[in-house]
Amino acid sequence: MDLGIDFGTCYSSAALLVDGLPTPVRFGHNLTSLPSCVYEEEQGNLLVGFAAEHRGQREPGRLKCEFKRELEDYIPYVGAVLKALKQAAEQQQSHGDSLTSAVLTVPARYEEHQRFLMVEAATLAGFDPPRVQILSEPEAAALYYVWRNRESQGIEDGDIFLIYDLGGGTFDASLLQKRGDSYELLTLPVGSEKNLPVGGAEFDLKISQDLRRRCSPALREAIERKDLQGERARLLLRDQCIELKHRLSEVDEAVLTFPLTSLEEYVLTRQAFEGMIAPLIVETVEQCRDMVEGKAGLRWEQVQRVVMVGGSCRIPYVRSMLGEMLGRLEDVVLVDNPELAVCLGAALYGMELERRPTKAKSKSKKAAGVKCQNQTTDVGAATGKRWSRPAVLPSRVVRTLTGHDRMVVSVAFSPDGLLIASGSQDNTIGLWNVKNGLKTHTLVPKERPRSVWRRVFESIGLEGRGVHSVMFSPDGRLLASGMADGMIRLWEVTSGQELRTLHGHSYEVHSVAFSPDGRLLASGGFAPTIRLWEVASGRELRTLSGHENWVRSMTFSPDGRLLAVGIGDNTIKLWEVGSGRELRTLSGHKGLVNSITFSPNGRLLASGSRDGTIKLWQ
């Protein structure tokens, strides 16, 4: 059974199929949403959801919320929230079996590397990576809307829906067309950016700012104190502003009584509240207008319905503004359970996958909510040529090497071709004889003091260990390994002894590369930094920074003067090794750059990406 998951900026939810019906998972006091927040204790343990909020009232500085906006930096926290959803769902099942498969929803605007990070977070939560499906949030909402209205409203093939998703912390809108039992994304989605967020949290902030302007000096002083009492007061104010906002969806005027002073009252009318949020809502409407009229080239009469999803769509003003945009208020509909529609739709999608087992075995492009065509492979940014895919050449398995207990992440040949090194999530490295397939050494890292990264992993029930990358030195005498605990280890190949551990990375190391002369080692991983090391001494020589995303792959040029790095934002950075100067950025891929290599003469750079293309750069 697939667990449908909606990981939200402020709240997260999940749903299971019970007797064929999508049913929300319940938390705490029979609630259907879990706060997307984490509290980190001094010893590194993570509390999630309501427990985190409760402890955060006493020590607000240890409480982290809304980290969906900074996904790359908080994958362990995302994993902790997903694990809490998983555990609650397992407890709700009558048979109590472990859940290993999930349909994980993401914003339609997420790029490939962000979807990959969400799968990594799901893996941390205990899901089996091959059984994690990625589904866009608007597609999940559309599935639920169609299912919910399957008997009452005629929805025909070819109908166009604008999915307007306004949640607690983000806004997204997508234009979908029904095609059989699936949906096609007609143009690129629109939505709020990280530096210009729109959602319920921003509406709460507007109320809070208005209260501070209008309240007494004594109350303002109590709220703006810089000590622990001030932090607690601001948390209380936030909660009361949320409640006030909810009441204004039902009444024309609401009153907030703040207990920090002499029970001072704050009165807010619906009209005044609408004036506060009007610029934000108008901006979302204009983005929708540009998406439909500009990007898709459609007329509004071609759009059958605007379907509103997300808790903030309960605000009456939102529907009225969307009605003006569409020109038909009756076709602007608020899906029932707007806070849960996405996770319920994800559970329905999981049911469809079970009915089609051959499609459930792999993560399809269709599951991502975008219709993709991959008939040709883009091989040359410099030449502009497009080449048909070559026929698959006949091949056979010469030998299968077994001995690891968990997934093998990285392999490398020695320069003389006589050995293969393999790095695995079982936290070991295997050295294998190519001719006979026998393992010559099993390299096991020495235990070190636990890093912050590893403590975070362990707090959510995982070891925080594993080997992510391996590479032989040019002379074949050394092997470098990038580790999940943020360490880089250097090994002597002939003896299998661990020679040195390089400390410097705070997060897991995804890639290591020796310079052609073997004197330097470059490393990068789950942080926007690249480190250069002197191999002989283990001394860190330089940190290359300036990019804002994580590192997936890297390689030196044959002359050792350049370092090419595949960055998590789908670009390639070129650095001058001697000066540490960034020379240029190569843009063109639409997915994560998994592998890069220079030609032997150094004149060309080849890059392979998750977008299914190989590009050659001059």
Buried (B, 14 or more C-beta within 10 A) or exposed (E): BBBBBBBBBBBBBBBBBBEEEBBBBBBEEEBBBBBBBBBBEEEBEBBBBBBBBEBBBEBBEBBBBBBBBEBBBBBBBBBBBBBBBBBBBBEBBEEEEEBBBBBBBBBBBBBBBBBBBBBBBBBBBBBEEEBBBBBBBBBBBBBBBBBBBEEEEEBEEEBBBBBBBBBBBBBBBBBBBBEEEBBBBBBEBBBBEEEEBBBBBBBBBBBBEBBBEEBEEEBBBBBEBEEEEBBBBBBBBBEBBBEBBBBBBEEEEBEBEBEBBEEBEBEBEBEEBBEBBEEBBEBBBEBBEEBBEEBBEBEBEEBBBBBBBBBBBBBBBBBBBBBEBBEBEEBBBBBEBBBBBBBBBBBBBBBBBEEEEEBBEEBEEBBBBBBEEEEEBBBBBEEEEEEEEEEEEEEEEEEEBEBBEEEBBBBBEBEEEEBBBBBBBBBBBBBBEBEEEEBBBEBEBEEBEBBBBBBBBBBBEBEBBBBBBBBBBBEBBBBBBBBBBBBBBBBBBEEBEBEBBBEBBEBBBBBBBBBBEBBBBBBBBBBBBBBBBBBEEBEBBBEBEEBEBBBBBBBBBBEBBBBBBBBBBBBBBBBEBEEBEBEEEBEBBBBBBBBBEBEEEBEBBBBBBBBBBBBBBE
